[in-house]
Amino acid sequence: MANSRSKSATAELERSSQNAQPLTAMAVIAPAVGWLIPGAGHLVQKRWIRGLLLLVCIVAMYVLGLKMDGHVYQPNSGEVLDILGFVGDVGAGGLYIVSRVLDYGQGMIQHATADYGTKFIIVAGLLNFIAVVDAYHIAIGKKK
Amino acid sequence: MTGLALSHFSAALLFAVFASVVFGITQREGARDQMRYGAYCFAMFVGGVIAAGWVMWLIRH
C-alpha cells in the first residue's frame, strides 16, 4: 500500500513537472502582490473565491492578533527569538508595514491572551508565505 | 488597538478555522479535496487542543 502511494506520488510529481510553464511575468507579479496584500496573488490570476478566502482569513487573523494586544516584532532587536518572530511577522507584507507605520503592537503585554495575539500575528504572516508559494505554483502552471 | 480578551478555547478555535482554510486551499487541488482537507485539519487542530487539555488535566490530578 505504501509502495503504491509512493508510486502515485511520483507520478503526480512527474505530471506537475511536465505541466510547469517557463518563468513568466505573472510568476513574478503574483507572489509579489500576494505578499503585499494577502490573497491578491490568487485574485490577479482570477482565482476569486480562493483569493477572497485567503484575504479574509489572513487579514482577520492578523487584526485579531493586534486586537488581542499582540506584539509586532522589529527587525533589529538582536535577540534570536525576536528575529524569528520578525521573519514570521514580515510574511504578512502590507499588514506588517501598516502596523509598523501606525506603531501598532508595541505596547507592554499585560494579560495572558496577549501572547496568543503575538502568535496570531506570526502565524498570519507564515500562512501568507504559504499562500504566496501557492500563487507562484498557479502562475507557473504547477497547480490549477 | 486594545481590549479583545478571548478565552483560551475560543482563541484556539479561531486559530483552527483560519489555519484550516489556508491549508485546505493551498495544499490540495479541486474544491472537494480542498474542503475535505480543510475539515480534516480543523478536526485535527480542535482534537489536538482537547487531547492536550485532557493530558494536562491528568498530569495535574
N, CA and C atoms of all chains as a GROMACS GRO file, in nm:
protein
  615
    1MET      N    1   0.083  -0.120   0.000
    1MET     CA    2   0.000   0.000   0.000
    1MET      C    3   0.088   0.126   0.000
    2ALA      N    4   0.190   0.123   0.089
    2ALA     CA    5   0.282   0.237   0.096
    2ALA      C    6   0.356   0.253  -0.035
    3ASN      N    7   0.387   0.136  -0.099
    3ASN     CA    8   0.458   0.140  -0.226
    3ASN      C    9   0.372   0.202  -0.336
    4SER      N   10   0.243   0.165  -0.340
    4SER     CA   11   0.154   0.220  -0.444
    4SER      C   12   0.133   0.369  -0.420
    5ARG      N   13   0.126   0.408  -0.293
    5ARG     CA   14   0.110   0.551  -0.261
    5ARG      C   15   0.234   0.628  -0.308
    6SER      N   16   0.352   0.568  -0.284
    6SER     CA   17   0.477   0.630  -0.327
    6SER      C   18   0.482   0.645  -0.478
    7LYS      N   19   0.434   0.538  -0.551
    7LYS     CA   20   0.433   0.543  -0.698
    7LYS      C   21   0.339   0.653  -0.748
    8SER      N   22   0.220   0.663  -0.684
    8SER     CA   23   0.125   0.765  -0.729
    8SER      C   24   0.178   0.904  -0.698
    9ALA      N   25   0.251   0.919  -0.587
    9ALA     CA   26   0.310   1.049  -0.554
    9ALA      C   27   0.416   1.085  -0.658
   10THR      N   28   0.497   0.985  -0.699
   10THR     CA   29   0.599   1.009  -0.800
   10THR      C   30   0.535   1.048  -0.933
   11ALA      N   31   0.427   0.976  -0.970
   11ALA     CA   32   0.357   1.007  -1.094
   11ALA      C   33   0.299   1.148  -1.090
   12GLU      N   34   0.244   1.185  -0.975
   12GLU     CA   35   0.188   1.320  -0.957
   12GLU      C   36   0.297   1.425  -0.974
   13LEU      N   37   0.415   1.396  -0.916
   13LEU     CA   38   0.527   1.490  -0.924
   13LEU      C   39   0.572   1.507  -1.069
   14GLU      N   40   0.579   1.394  -1.142
   14GLU     CA   41   0.620   1.400  -1.282
   14GLU      C   42   0.519   1.478  -1.365
   15ARG      N   43   0.389   1.454  -1.337
   15ARG     CA   44   0.284   1.526  -1.411
   15ARG      C   45   0.292   1.676  -1.384
   16SER      N   46   0.319   1.712  -1.256
   16SER     CA   47   0.331   1.853  -1.220
   16SER      C   48   0.449   1.917  -1.291
   17SER      N   49   0.561   1.843  -1.299
   17SER     CA   50   0.681   1.896  -1.364
   17SER      C   51   0.657   1.917  -1.512
   18GLN      N   52   0.581   1.823  -1.574
   18GLN     CA   53   0.553   1.837  -1.717
   18GLN      C   54   0.461   1.955  -1.744
   19ASN      N   55   0.367   1.981  -1.651
   19ASN     CA   56   0.273   2.091  -1.669
   19ASN      C   57   0.335   2.227  -1.642
   20ALA      N   58   0.447   2.231  -1.571
   20ALA     CA   59   0.506   2.358  -1.530
   20ALA      C   60   0.546   2.441  -1.653
   21GLN      N   61   0.515   2.570  -1.647
   21GLN     CA   62   0.544   2.662  -1.756
   21GLN      C   63   0.677   2.732  -1.729
   22PRO      N   64   0.742   2.786  -1.834
   22PRO     CA   65   0.861   2.866  -1.809
   22PRO      C   66   0.824   2.993  -1.732
   23LEU      N   67   0.926   3.058  -1.676
   23LEU     CA   68   0.903   3.176  -1.593
   23LEU      C   69   0.836   3.287  -1.675
   24THR      N   70   0.724   3.334  -1.624
   24THR     CA   71   0.651   3.442  -1.692
   24THR      C   72   0.645   3.563  -1.600
   25ALA      N   73   0.590   3.674  -1.654
   25ALA     CA   74   0.573   3.794  -1.572
   25ALA      C   75   0.481   3.765  -1.454
   26MET      N   76   0.377   3.685  -1.480
   26MET     CA   77   0.283   3.652  -1.372
   26MET      C   78   0.350   3.575  -1.260
   27ALA      N   79   0.452   3.494  -1.294
   27ALA     CA   80   0.523   3.417  -1.192
   27ALA      C   81   0.602   3.507  -1.098
   28VAL      N   82   0.627   3.630  -1.140
   28VAL     CA   83   0.695   3.728  -1.053
   28VAL      C   84   0.592   3.817  -0.984
   29ILE      N   85   0.493   3.860  -1.064
   29ILE     CA   86   0.394   3.956  -1.012
   29ILE      C   87   0.306   3.892  -0.904
   30ALA      N   88   0.256   3.771  -0.931
   30ALA     CA   89   0.161   3.708  -0.838
   30ALA      C   90   0.218   3.691  -0.697
   31PRO      N   91   0.340   3.636  -0.682
   31PRO     CA   92   0.394   3.625  -0.545
   31PRO      C   93   0.418   3.761  -0.480
   32ALA      N   94   0.465   3.858  -0.561
   32ALA     CA   95   0.495   3.990  -0.504
   32ALA      C   96   0.367   4.056  -0.454
   33VAL      N   97   0.263   4.054  -0.538
   33VAL     CA   98   0.136   4.115  -0.499
   33VAL      C   99   0.073   4.037  -0.384
   34GLY      N  100   0.088   3.904  -0.391
   34GLY     CA  101   0.032   3.818  -0.286
   34GLY      C  102   0.098   3.841  -0.151
   35TRP      N  103   0.227   3.873  -0.153
   35TRP     CA  104   0.294   3.904  -0.027
   35TRP      C  105   0.244   4.038   0.029
   36LEU      N  106   0.232   4.136  -0.062
   36LEU     CA  107   0.193   4.270  -0.018
   36LEU      C  108   0.049   4.273   0.034
   37ILE      N  109  -0.041   4.208  -0.040
   37ILE     CA  110  -0.182   4.201   0.002
   37ILE      C  111  -0.220   4.053   0.005
   38PRO      N  112  -0.244   3.997   0.122
   38PRO     CA  113  -0.277   3.853   0.130
   38PRO      C  114  -0.393   3.815   0.038
   39GLY      N  115  -0.374   3.709  -0.039
   39GLY     CA  116  -0.480   3.662  -0.129
   39GLY      C  117  -0.477   3.726  -0.266
   40ALA      N  118  -0.406   3.839  -0.279
   40ALA     CA  119  -0.407   3.911  -0.406
   40ALA      C  120  -0.334   3.834  -0.516
   41GLY      N  121  -0.240   3.749  -0.478
   41GLY     CA  122  -0.170   3.666  -0.576
   41GLY      C  123  -0.266   3.571  -0.646
   42HIS      N  124  -0.369   3.527  -0.575
   42HIS     CA  125  -0.471   3.442  -0.636
   42HIS      C  126  -0.572   3.528  -0.714
   43LEU      N  127  -0.605   3.645  -0.658
   43LEU     CA  128  -0.704   3.731  -0.723
   43LEU      C  129  -0.656   3.778  -0.860
   44VAL      N  130  -0.527   3.813  -0.873
   44VAL     CA  131  -0.478   3.860  -1.003
   44VAL      C  132  -0.476   3.747  -1.107
   45GLN      N  133  -0.485   3.623  -1.058
   45GLN     CA  134  -0.492   3.510  -1.151
   45GLN      C  135  -0.634   3.456  -1.166
   46LYS      N  136  -0.730   3.542  -1.123
   46LYS     CA  137  -0.873   3.512  -1.137
   46LYS      C  138  -0.918   3.391  -1.056
   47ARG      N  139  -0.849   3.363  -0.947
   47ARG     CA  140  -0.898   3.261  -0.853
   47ARG      C  141  -0.971   3.337  -0.743
   48TRP      N  142  -1.093   3.381  -0.776
   48TRP     CA  143  -1.164   3.476  -0.691
   48TRP      C  144  -1.197   3.421  -0.553
   49ILE      N  145  -1.257   3.304  -0.549
   49ILE     CA  146  -1.303   3.250  -0.419
   49ILE      C  147  -1.184   3.219  -0.330
   50ARG      N  148  -1.084   3.152  -0.387
   50ARG     CA  149  -0.965   3.119  -0.308
   50ARG      C  150  -0.897   3.245  -0.257
   51GLY      N  151  -0.884   3.344  -0.347
   51GLY     CA  152  -0.819   3.470  -0.309
   51GLY      C  153  -0.893   3.541  -0.197
   52LEU      N  154  -1.027   3.546  -0.210
   52LEU     CA  155  -1.105   3.615  -0.106
   52LEU      C  156  -1.097   3.542   0.028
   53LEU      N  157  -1.103   3.408   0.022
   53LEU     CA  158  -1.093   3.331   0.147
   53LEU      C  159  -0.957   3.353   0.214
   54LEU      N  160  -0.850   3.353   0.133
   54LEU     CA  161  -0.717   3.377   0.190
   54LEU      C  162  -0.708   3.517   0.248
   55LEU      N  163  -0.762   3.615   0.174
   55LEU     CA  164  -0.761   3.754   0.221
   55LEU      C  165  -0.831   3.766   0.355
   56VAL      N  166  -0.953   3.713   0.362
   56VAL     CA  167  -1.034   3.725   0.484
   56VAL      C  168  -0.963   3.655   0.601
   57CYS      N  169  -0.917   3.531   0.578
   57CYS     CA  170  -0.859   3.454   0.688
   57CYS      C  171  -0.731   3.517   0.741
   58ILE      N  172  -0.641   3.555   0.650
   58ILE     CA  173  -0.511   3.607   0.695
   58ILE      C  174  -0.525   3.746   0.757
   59VAL      N  175  -0.607   3.832   0.693
   59VAL     CA  176  -0.627   3.966   0.750
   59VAL      C  177  -0.697   3.956   0.885
   60ALA      N  178  -0.801   3.871   0.893
   60ALA     CA  179  -0.873   3.856   1.020
   60ALA      C  180  -0.780   3.806   1.130
   61MET      N  181  -0.695   3.711   1.095
   61MET     CA  182  -0.604   3.656   1.196
   61MET      C  183  -0.505   3.764   1.244
   62TYR      N  184  -0.453   3.841   1.150
   62TYR     CA  185  -0.357   3.947   1.186
   62TYR      C  186  -0.424   4.054   1.272
   63VAL      N  187  -0.544   4.098   1.229
   63VAL     CA  188  -0.614   4.205   1.302
   63VAL      C  189  -0.656   4.157   1.440
   64LEU      N  190  -0.704   4.033   1.450
   64LEU     CA  191  -0.739   3.978   1.582
   64LEU      C  192  -0.615   3.974   1.672
   65GLY      N  193  -0.502   3.938   1.614
   65GLY     CA  194  -0.377   3.938   1.692
   65GLY      C  195  -0.346   4.076   1.747
   66LEU      N  196  -0.364   4.178   1.664
   66LEU     CA  197  -0.339   4.315   1.711
   66LEU      C  198  -0.441   4.354   1.818
   67LYS      N  199  -0.569   4.316   1.796
   67LYS     CA  200  -0.674   4.350   1.893
   67LYS      C  201  -0.651   4.281   2.028
   68MET      N  202  -0.582   4.166   2.024
   68MET     CA  203  -0.553   4.095   2.150
   68MET      C  204  -0.426   4.149   2.216
   69ASP      N  205  -0.379   4.264   2.169
   69ASP     CA  206  -0.257   4.328   2.221
   69ASP      C  207  -0.131   4.247   2.190
   70GLY      N  208  -0.133   4.176   2.078
   70GLY     CA  209  -0.015   4.101   2.038
   70GLY      C  210   0.101   4.192   2.004
   71HIS      N  211   0.222   4.135   2.012
   71HIS     CA  212   0.343   4.214   1.987
   71HIS      C  213   0.385   4.202   1.841
   72VAL      N  214   0.420   4.315   1.780
   72VAL     CA  215   0.473   4.315   1.643
   72VAL      C  216   0.625   4.331   1.654
   73TYR      N  217   0.698   4.230   1.605
   73TYR     CA  218   0.843   4.230   1.620
   73TYR      C  219   0.912   4.326   1.525
   74GLN      N  220   1.027   4.378   1.569
   74GLN     CA  221   1.107   4.467   1.486
   74GLN      C  222   1.230   4.390   1.436
   75PRO      N  223   1.286   4.434   1.322
   75PRO     CA  224   1.397   4.357   1.262
   75PRO      C  225   1.529   4.367   1.336
   76ASN      N  226   1.547   4.468   1.417
   76ASN     CA  227   1.680   4.497   1.470
   76ASN      C  228   1.692   4.482   1.621
   77SER      N  229   1.615   4.389   1.680
   77SER     CA  230   1.620   4.378   1.826
   77SER      C  231   1.744   4.306   1.877
   78GLY      N  232   1.805   4.219   1.794
   78GLY     CA  233   1.927   4.150   1.834
   78GLY      C  234   1.903   4.014   1.897
   79GLU      N  235   1.785   3.991   1.952
   79GLU     CA  236   1.752   3.861   2.012
   79GLU      C  237   1.715   3.762   1.901
   80VAL      N  238   1.768   3.637   1.913
   80VAL     CA  239   1.744   3.538   1.808
   80VAL      C  240   1.594   3.508   1.794
   81LEU      N  241   1.526   3.487   1.906
   81LEU     CA  242   1.382   3.456   1.900
   81LEU      C  243   1.302   3.574   1.844
   82ASP      N  244   1.347   3.695   1.873
   82ASP     CA  245   1.279   3.813   1.817
   82ASP      C  246   1.297   3.818   1.666
   83ILE      N  247   1.417   3.776   1.620
   83ILE     CA  248   1.441   3.776   1.474
   83ILE      C  249   1.349   3.674   1.407
   84LEU      N  250   1.332   3.558   1.470
   84LEU     CA  251   1.240   3.458   1.416
   84LEU      C  252   1.097   3.512   1.414
   85GLY      N  253   1.060   3.582   1.521
   85GLY     CA  254   0.927   3.645   1.526
   85GLY      C  255   0.911   3.747   1.414
   86PHE      N  256   1.017   3.822   1.388
   86PHE     CA  257   1.013   3.921   1.280
   86PHE      C  258   0.993   3.853   1.145
   87VAL      N  259   1.064   3.740   1.124
   87VAL     CA  260   1.052   3.667   0.996
   87VAL      C  261   0.907   3.623   0.976
   88GLY      N  262   0.844   3.575   1.082
   88GLY     CA  263   0.703   3.537   1.072
   88GLY      C  264   0.615   3.658   1.044
   89ASP      N  265   0.635   3.766   1.120
   89ASP     CA  266   0.551   3.886   1.105
   89ASP      C  267   0.560   3.945   0.965
   90VAL      N  268   0.683   3.948   0.910
   90VAL     CA  269   0.704   4.018   0.783
   90VAL      C  270   0.636   3.945   0.667
   91GLY      N  271   0.599   3.819   0.689
   91GLY     CA  272   0.525   3.745   0.587
   91GLY      C  273   0.391   3.808   0.555
   92ALA      N  274   0.336   3.883   0.649
   92ALA     CA  275   0.206   3.946   0.627
   92ALA      C  276   0.215   4.066   0.533
   93GLY      N  277   0.336   4.104   0.492
   93GLY     CA  278   0.355   4.206   0.389
   93GLY      C  279   0.300   4.343   0.426
   94GLY      N  280   0.198   4.386   0.351
   94GLY     CA  281   0.141   4.519   0.370
   94GLY      C  282   0.084   4.538   0.510
   95LEU      N  283   0.028   4.432   0.566
   95LEU     CA  284  -0.027   4.443   0.702
   95LEU      C  285   0.083   4.477   0.802
   96TYR      N  286   0.201   4.413   0.783
   96TYR     CA  287   0.313   4.440   0.873
   96TYR      C  288   0.361   4.584   0.855
   97ILE      N  289   0.372   4.627   0.731
   97ILE     CA  290   0.420   4.763   0.704
   97ILE      C  291   0.325   4.866   0.766
   98VAL      N  292   0.194   4.846   0.746
   98VAL     CA  293   0.096   4.940   0.801
   98VAL      C  294   0.101   4.942   0.953
   99SER      N  295   0.112   4.824   1.014
   99SER     CA  296   0.112   4.821   1.162
   99SER      C  297   0.240   4.884   1.218
  100ARG      N  298   0.352   4.872   1.145
  100ARG     CA  299   0.475   4.939   1.191
  100ARG      C  300   0.463   5.090   1.176
  101VAL      N  301   0.406   5.134   1.063
  101VAL     CA  302   0.391   5.278   1.039
  101VAL      C  303   0.299   5.339   1.144
  102LEU      N  304   0.190   5.269   1.176
  102LEU     CA  305   0.094   5.321   1.275
  102LEU      C  306   0.134   5.287   1.419
  103ASP      N  307   0.248   5.219   1.433
  103ASP     CA  308   0.303   5.187   1.565
  103ASP      C  309   0.213   5.094   1.647
  104TYR      N  310   0.144   5.003   1.577
  104TYR     CA  311   0.063   4.905   1.649
  104TYR      C  312   0.153   4.793   1.703
  105GLY      N  313   0.106   4.729   1.809
  105GLY     CA  314   0.175   4.611   1.861
  105GLY      C  315   0.306   4.640   1.931
  106GLN      N  316   0.321   4.759   1.986
  106GLN     CA  317   0.446   4.794   2.054
  106GLN      C  318   0.427   4.813   2.205
  107GLY      N  319   0.303   4.793   2.252
  107GLY     CA  320   0.277   4.813   2.395
  107GLY      C  321   0.327   4.697   2.479
  108MET      N  322   0.326   4.718   2.611
  108MET     CA  323   0.365   4.612   2.704
  108MET      C  324   0.253   4.508   2.711
  109ILE      N  325   0.294   4.379   2.714
  109ILE     CA  326   0.195   4.272   2.727
  109ILE      C  327   0.150   4.266   2.873
  110GLN      N  328   0.017   4.282   2.894
  110GLN     CA  329  -0.032   4.291   3.032
  110GLN      C  330  -0.127   4.179   3.071
  111HIS      N  331  -0.164   4.094   2.976
  111HIS     CA  332  -0.251   3.981   3.012
  111HIS      C  333  -0.216   3.860   2.927
  112ALA      N  334  -0.264   3.741   2.972
  112ALA     CA  335  -0.219   3.614   2.913
  112ALA      C  336  -0.255   3.602   2.766
  113THR      N  337  -0.375   3.648   2.728
  113THR     CA  338  -0.417   3.627   2.589
  113THR      C  339  -0.340   3.716   2.491
  114ALA      N  340  -0.270   3.817   2.541
  114ALA     CA  341  -0.188   3.899   2.451
  114ALA      C  342  -0.080   3.814   2.385
  115ASP      N  343  -0.033   3.713   2.455
  115ASP     CA  344   0.068   3.623   2.396
  115ASP      C  345   0.007   3.544   2.281
  116TYR      N  346  -0.122   3.508   2.295
  116TYR     CA  347  -0.191   3.444   2.183
  116TYR      C  348  -0.196   3.540   2.064
  117GLY      N  349  -0.219   3.667   2.094
  117GLY     CA  350  -0.223   3.768   1.988
  117GLY      C  351  -0.092   3.772   1.911
  118THR      N  352   0.020   3.766   1.986
  118THR     CA  353   0.152   3.763   1.922
  118THR      C  354   0.163   3.644   1.828
  119LYS      N  355   0.114   3.528   1.873
  119LYS     CA  356   0.120   3.408   1.789
  119LYS      C  357   0.027   3.420   1.669
  120PHE      N  358  -0.089   3.480   1.688
  120PHE     CA  359  -0.181   3.501   1.575
  120PHE      C  360  -0.112   3.584   1.466
  121ILE      N  361  -0.041   3.689   1.508
  121ILE     CA  362   0.025   3.777   1.411
  121ILE      C  363   0.135   3.701   1.336
  122ILE      N  364   0.215   3.625   1.410
  122ILE     CA  365   0.323   3.549   1.346
  122ILE      C  366   0.265   3.446   1.249
  123VAL      N  367   0.163   3.373   1.295
  123VAL     CA  368   0.108   3.266   1.210
  123VAL      C  369   0.037   3.326   1.088
  124ALA      N  370  -0.026   3.442   1.103
  124ALA     CA  371  -0.087   3.507   0.986
  124ALA      C  372   0.021   3.533   0.880
  125GLY      N  373   0.137   3.579   0.923
  125GLY     CA  374   0.248   3.601   0.829
  125GLY      C  375   0.296   3.472   0.766
  126LEU      N  376   0.309   3.367   0.847
  126LEU     CA  377   0.356   3.238   0.794
  126LEU      C  378   0.254   3.178   0.696
  127LEU      N  379   0.125   3.193   0.729
  127LEU     CA  380   0.022   3.143   0.636
  127LEU      C  381   0.027   3.220   0.505
  128ASN      N  382   0.059   3.350   0.514
  128ASN     CA  383   0.069   3.427   0.389
  128ASN      C  384   0.187   3.380   0.305
  129PHE      N  385   0.296   3.338   0.370
  129PHE     CA  386   0.408   3.280   0.294
  129PHE      C  387   0.360   3.158   0.214
  130ILE      N  388   0.279   3.073   0.280
  130ILE     CA  389   0.227   2.954   0.212
  130ILE      C  390   0.138   2.996   0.094
  131ALA      N  391   0.054   3.099   0.117
  131ALA     CA  392  -0.034   3.148   0.010
  131ALA      C  393   0.047   3.203  -0.107
  132VAL      N  394   0.158   3.269  -0.075
  132VAL     CA  395   0.245   3.325  -0.180
  132VAL      C  396   0.304   3.212  -0.265
  133VAL      N  397   0.352   3.108  -0.200
  133VAL     CA  398   0.408   2.993  -0.273
  133VAL      C  399   0.301   2.928  -0.360
  134ASP      N  400   0.178   2.919  -0.307
  134ASP     CA  401   0.068   2.861  -0.384
  134ASP      C  402   0.038   2.946  -0.507
  135ALA      N  403   0.038   3.079  -0.489
  135ALA     CA  404   0.014   3.170  -0.603
  135ALA      C  405   0.122   3.151  -0.709
  136TYR      N  406   0.245   3.131  -0.664
  136TYR     CA  407   0.356   3.107  -0.759
  136TYR      C  408   0.335   2.975  -0.835
  137HIS      N  409   0.293   2.872  -0.763
  137HIS     CA  410   0.270   2.743  -0.829
  137HIS      C  411   0.158   2.753  -0.933
  138ILE      N  412   0.056   2.832  -0.903
  138ILE     CA  413  -0.051   2.852  -1.002
  138ILE      C  414   0.005   2.927  -1.123
  139ALA      N  415   0.088   3.028  -1.096
  139ALA     CA  416   0.142   3.111  -1.205
  139ALA      C  417   0.231   3.031  -1.299
  140ILE      N  418   0.306   2.934  -1.248
  140ILE     CA  419   0.394   2.855  -1.336
  140ILE      C  420   0.323   2.730  -1.390
  141GLY      N  421   0.196   2.714  -1.356
  141GLY     CA  422   0.119   2.603  -1.411
  141GLY      C  423   0.135   2.472  -1.339
  142LYS      N  424   0.202   2.475  -1.223
  142LYS     CA  425   0.221   2.352  -1.146
  142LYS      C  426   0.091   2.311  -1.077
  143LYS      N  427   0.006   2.410  -1.054
  143LYS     CA  428  -0.123   2.384  -0.988
  143LYS      C  429  -0.231   2.461  -1.062
  144LYS      N  430  -0.353   2.409  -1.064
  144LYS     CA  431  -0.462   2.479  -1.135
  144LYS      C  432  -0.530   2.580  -1.046
  145MET      N  433  -0.477   4.968   1.934
  145MET     CA  434  -0.564   4.850   1.925
  145MET      C  435  -0.556   4.774   2.056
  146THR      N  436  -0.664   4.772   2.129
  146THR     CA  437  -0.662   4.702   2.258
  146THR      C  438  -0.796   4.637   2.287
  147GLY      N  439  -0.794   4.551   2.384
  147GLY     CA  440  -0.918   4.516   2.450
  147GLY      C  441  -0.978   4.380   2.426
  148LEU      N  442  -0.940   4.312   2.318
  148LEU     CA  443  -1.004   4.184   2.290
  148LEU      C  444  -0.944   4.077   2.378
  149ALA      N  445  -1.025   4.019   2.467
  149ALA     CA  446  -0.975   3.914   2.557
  149ALA      C  447  -1.054   3.787   2.532
  150LEU      N  448  -1.004   3.705   2.441
  150LEU     CA  449  -1.070   3.578   2.411
  150LEU      C  450  -1.032   3.474   2.515
  151SER      N  451  -1.120   3.375   2.532
  151SER     CA  452  -1.083   3.263   2.618
  151SER      C  453  -0.981   3.177   2.543
  152HIS      N  454  -0.912   3.090   2.615
  152HIS     CA  455  -0.811   3.004   2.553
  152HIS      C  456  -0.875   2.920   2.442
  153PHE      N  457  -0.994   2.865   2.472
  153PHE     CA  458  -1.057   2.774   2.377
  153PHE      C  459  -1.108   2.848   2.253
  154SER      N  460  -1.168   2.966   2.272
  154SER     CA  461  -1.218   3.039   2.155
  154SER      C  462  -1.102   3.088   2.068
  155ALA      N  463  -0.989   3.124   2.132
  155ALA     CA  464  -0.871   3.163   2.055
  155ALA      C  465  -0.821   3.043   1.973
  156ALA      N  466  -0.822   2.925   2.034
  156ALA     CA  467  -0.777   2.805   1.963
  156ALA      C  468  -0.871   2.770   1.849
  157LEU      N  469  -1.002   2.790   1.871
  157LEU     CA  470  -1.100   2.763   1.764
  157LEU      C  471  -1.080   2.856   1.646
  158LEU      N  472  -1.061   2.985   1.674
  158LEU     CA  473  -1.039   3.082   1.566
  158LEU      C  474  -0.911   3.049   1.490
  159PHE      N  475  -0.807   3.017   1.565
  159PHE     CA  476  -0.679   2.977   1.504
  159PHE      C  477  -0.701   2.858   1.410
  160ALA      N  478  -0.777   2.758   1.458
  160ALA     CA  479  -0.801   2.637   1.380
  160ALA      C  480  -0.879   2.669   1.252
  161VAL      N  481  -0.979   2.756   1.262
  161VAL     CA  482  -1.059   2.792   1.144
  161VAL      C  483  -0.972   2.856   1.037
  162PHE      N  484  -0.897   2.960   1.077
  162PHE     CA  485  -0.818   3.034   0.977
  162PHE      C  486  -0.708   2.946   0.916
  163ALA      N  487  -0.637   2.876   1.001
  163ALA     CA  488  -0.526   2.792   0.951
  163ALA      C  489  -0.579   2.680   0.862
  164SER      N  490  -0.694   2.622   0.898
  164SER     CA  491  -0.750   2.512   0.819
  164SER      C  492  -0.793   2.559   0.681
  165VAL      N  493  -0.854   2.677   0.675
  165VAL     CA  494  -0.896   2.730   0.544
  165VAL      C  495  -0.774   2.749   0.453
  166VAL      N  496  -0.668   2.809   0.508
  166VAL     CA  497  -0.548   2.833   0.427
  166VAL      C  498  -0.483   2.700   0.387
  167PHE      N  499  -0.472   2.607   0.481
  167PHE     CA  500  -0.414   2.475   0.447
  167PHE      C  501  -0.496   2.406   0.339
  168GLY      N  502  -0.628   2.409   0.354
  168GLY     CA  503  -0.714   2.343   0.256
  168GLY      C  504  -0.694   2.400   0.116
  169ILE      N  505  -0.690   2.533   0.107
  169ILE     CA  506  -0.676   2.598  -0.025
  169ILE      C  507  -0.540   2.570  -0.086
  170THR      N  508  -0.436   2.574  -0.003
  170THR     CA  509  -0.300   2.571  -0.059
  170THR      C  510  -0.244   2.429  -0.076
  171GLN      N  511  -0.294   2.334   0.001
  171GLN     CA  512  -0.230   2.202  -0.002
  171GLN      C  513  -0.303   2.099  -0.087
  172ARG      N  514  -0.419   2.135  -0.143
  172ARG     CA  515  -0.494   2.040  -0.226
  172ARG      C  516  -0.544   2.108  -0.352
  173GLU      N  517  -0.576   2.026  -0.453
  173GLU     CA  518  -0.635   2.078  -0.577
  173GLU      C  519  -0.780   2.031  -0.586
  174GLY      N  520  -0.865   2.116  -0.641
  174GLY     CA  521  -1.006   2.079  -0.656
  174GLY      C  522  -1.086   2.114  -0.532
  175ALA      N  523  -1.203   2.173  -0.554
  175ALA     CA  524  -1.283   2.225  -0.441
  175ALA      C  525  -1.316   2.116  -0.339
  176ARG      N  526  -1.352   1.998  -0.390
  176ARG     CA  527  -1.394   1.891  -0.299
  176ARG      C  528  -1.280   1.847  -0.207
  177ASP      N  529  -1.162   1.826  -0.267
  177ASP     CA  530  -1.045   1.785  -0.187
  177ASP      C  531  -1.003   1.895  -0.090
  178GLN      N  532  -1.015   2.019  -0.136
  178GLN     CA  533  -0.976   2.131  -0.050
  178GLN      C  534  -1.064   2.140   0.073
  179MET      N  535  -1.196   2.124   0.050
  179MET     CA  536  -1.289   2.130   0.164
  179MET      C  537  -1.267   2.012   0.259
  180ARG      N  538  -1.242   1.896   0.200
  180ARG     CA  539  -1.220   1.776   0.282
  180ARG      C  540  -1.094   1.791   0.366
  181TYR      N  541  -0.986   1.841   0.304
  181TYR     CA  542  -0.861   1.855   0.377
  181TYR      C  543  -0.870   1.967   0.483
  182GLY      N  544  -0.943   2.074   0.448
  182GLY     CA  545  -0.964   2.182   0.545
  182GLY      C  546  -1.039   2.131   0.668
  183ALA      N  547  -1.143   2.050   0.643
  183ALA     CA  548  -1.220   1.993   0.754
  183ALA      C  549  -1.132   1.898   0.836
  184TYR      N  550  -1.048   1.821   0.768
  184TYR     CA  551  -0.957   1.729   0.838
  184TYR      C  552  -0.861   1.807   0.929
  185CYS      N  553  -0.803   1.915   0.873
  185CYS     CA  554  -0.709   1.996   0.952
  185CYS      C  555  -0.781   2.057   1.074
  186PHE      N  556  -0.903   2.107   1.051
  186PHE     CA  557  -0.978   2.166   1.161
  186PHE      C  558  -1.003   2.063   1.271
  187ALA      N  559  -1.044   1.944   1.230
  187ALA     CA  560  -1.069   1.838   1.328
  187ALA      C  561  -0.941   1.803   1.404
  188MET      N  562  -0.829   1.799   1.334
  188MET     CA  563  -0.702   1.767   1.400
  188MET      C  564  -0.660   1.876   1.499
  189PHE      N  565  -0.678   2.002   1.456
  189PHE     CA  566  -0.644   2.114   1.546
  189PHE      C  567  -0.728   2.108   1.674
  190VAL      N  568  -0.860   2.098   1.655
  190VAL     CA  569  -0.950   2.102   1.771
  190VAL      C  570  -0.933   1.975   1.855
  191GLY      N  571  -0.921   1.861   1.786
  191GLY     CA  572  -0.897   1.736   1.859
  191GLY      C  573  -0.768   1.742   1.938
  192GLY      N  574  -0.664   1.800   1.878
  192GLY     CA  575  -0.535   1.815   1.947
  192GLY      C  576  -0.547   1.903   2.071
  193VAL      N  577  -0.624   2.010   2.058
  193VAL     CA  578  -0.645   2.100   2.173
  193VAL      C  579  -0.715   2.027   2.286
  194ILE      N  580  -0.821   1.953   2.252
  194ILE     CA  581  -0.897   1.881   2.355
  194ILE      C  582  -0.810   1.771   2.418
  195ALA      N  583  -0.737   1.698   2.333
  195ALA     CA  584  -0.649   1.592   2.386
  195ALA      C  585  -0.542   1.651   2.478
  196ALA      N  586  -0.481   1.763   2.435
  196ALA     CA  587  -0.377   1.826   2.518
  196ALA      C  588  -0.436   1.874   2.650
  197GLY      N  589  -0.562   1.925   2.643
  197GLY     CA  590  -0.629   1.969   2.766
  197GLY      C  591  -0.648   1.855   2.865
  198TRP      N  592  -0.692   1.738   2.812
  198TRP     CA  593  -0.710   1.623   2.900
  198TRP      C  594  -0.577   1.573   2.955
  199VAL      N  595  -0.472   1.575   2.873
  199VAL     CA  596  -0.338   1.533   2.921
  199VAL      C  597  -0.293   1.623   3.036
  200MET      N  598  -0.313   1.754   3.020
  200MET     CA  599  -0.272   1.846   3.127
  200MET      C  600  -0.356   1.824   3.252
  201TRP      N  601  -0.486   1.794   3.233
  201TRP     CA  602  -0.573   1.767   3.348
  201TRP      C  603  -0.522   1.641   3.422
  202LEU      N  604  -0.486   1.536   3.344
  202LEU     CA  605  -0.438   1.412   3.406
  202LEU      C  606  -0.306   1.434   3.480
  203ILE      N  607  -0.217   1.516   3.423
  203ILE     CA  608  -0.090   1.544   3.489
  203ILE      C  609  -0.114   1.617   3.621
  204ARG      N  610  -0.211   1.708   3.619
  204ARG     CA  611  -0.237   1.788   3.741
  204ARG      C  612  -0.302   1.702   3.851
  205HIS      N  613  -0.387   1.602   3.811
  205HIS     CA  614  -0.457   1.522   3.912
  205HIS      C  615  -0.384   1.391   3.936
   0.00000   0.00000   0.00000
